[in-house]
Amino acid sequence: MGGAAPVDLELTPEERAFRDEVREWLAEHLAGEFAEHLGIGAPGSDEGWDIRLRWDKELSGGGWLGLTWPRELGGRGLTPREEAIFVIEHSRARAPYIATEQGLTLLGPTLLAFGTEEQKRRFIPPILAIEELWGQGFSEPGAGSDLASVSTRAERDGDGWVINGQKIWTSLGDQAQWLYVLCRTAPDPALRHRGLTMFIIDARQPGIEIRPIRNMVGRSEFCEVFFTGARTTDNLMLGELNGGWRVAMGALSFERGLTLLGHQISYEREIQAAIELARERGKVSDPVVRSRLADAWAAIQVMRFMNLRSLSSLFRSADPGSITSVTKVFASRHHQRLTELHAELAGPWLDIVGADYALRPVQSSFLTSRSETIYGGTAEIQHNIIAERVLGLPK
């Protein structure tokens, strides 16, 4: 069984030159402390936070952030294809995982799509310079997958707004200077998504308490956030009054853009590690193990083609639509199965942790994968979307 094939992009001569430029820069700069921490980090994780933050600043200094963002705001104005090339090469080089993805992957594109010119000029340059960090305030204890049930209230007070309520699962919220928060602005809960507004809120003001939550991987990478009389202003409303649902859905669509491309490449490395472990343990001739390894390898090939399909839509500036739900469900389910197989091959030592609960990569990946069918929209919600919007089934 060979290695998983790379994502296939037929490159023009100009794109090949760009790819070579990326490779050369990464080879030169992934040195010293960065070379000692190859592959560190994961989506929403605080693992290796300091080293990853320094890497983000290294990327910023090299002009590798906001590749498709407007030049006048500090971006490079490149094409989505060139951005995809960078993501592929960055992932293949096992560079530290981007620490500031909330600003770079989610809030930044959302600002460009829905923000005012004033908001773009104020917030985009500091995002690219890694000077201001962001957290997302969407989910609540009573509104996770059913985001339309958000109850955190924003009430008009003069020329501003007063925020009261609670958010949860705010990834890296304890690092954030700013939050983008989905609030209920129409008091009638029956309005559901038609009564929600997105606000930008200063996270370091009185009236906001951020409490980290320790997870089973032993890290405190997400938080609960309490708003008690916190304030924001009209010019920090992102999108239209009571139009927050559209902004939130836009942010989630950006989350499922090129992010899964990087995941697929990391899964390719994981299946190769599982194959090598099976050989070391003398399990590679076991027909059941071979069958499961083959299934895992084939699943990654399917992910690759799904990513190519999504990339094709992105390159045409088309909305990939509900196909992202298919990709998300498939990738999360099959990655869980891969990590389960890898864990079984590891055997009894999987239960042994190091000093201060230090975990090996296979342990961390197995435990973290448990949440992949929950965060970013649960598998059950994604199945509903697929049934109704892809297959045309009744609600």
Secondary structure, DSSP 4 states (H G I P E B T S, - for coil): --PPPPPP----HHHHHHHHHHHHHHHHHS-TTTGGGTT---TT--TTHHHHHHHHHHHHHTT-SSTTS-GGGT-----HHHHHHHHHHHHHTTPPPPS-HIIIIIIHHHHHHH--HHHHHHHHHHHHTT-S-EEEE--BTTBSS-GGG---EEEEETTEEEEEEEEEEEETGGG-SEEEEEEE-SS-GGGGGGGEEEEEEETTSTTEEEEEE--TTS---EEEEEEEEEEEEGGGEESSTT-HHHHHHHHHHHHTSTHHHHHHHHHHHHHHHHHHHHHHTT-TT-HHHHHHHHHHHHHHHHHHHHHHHHHHHHHTT---TTHHHHHHHHHHHHHHHHHHHHHHHHGGGGG---GGG---HHHHHHHHHTTTTTTTS-HHHHHHHIIIIIS----
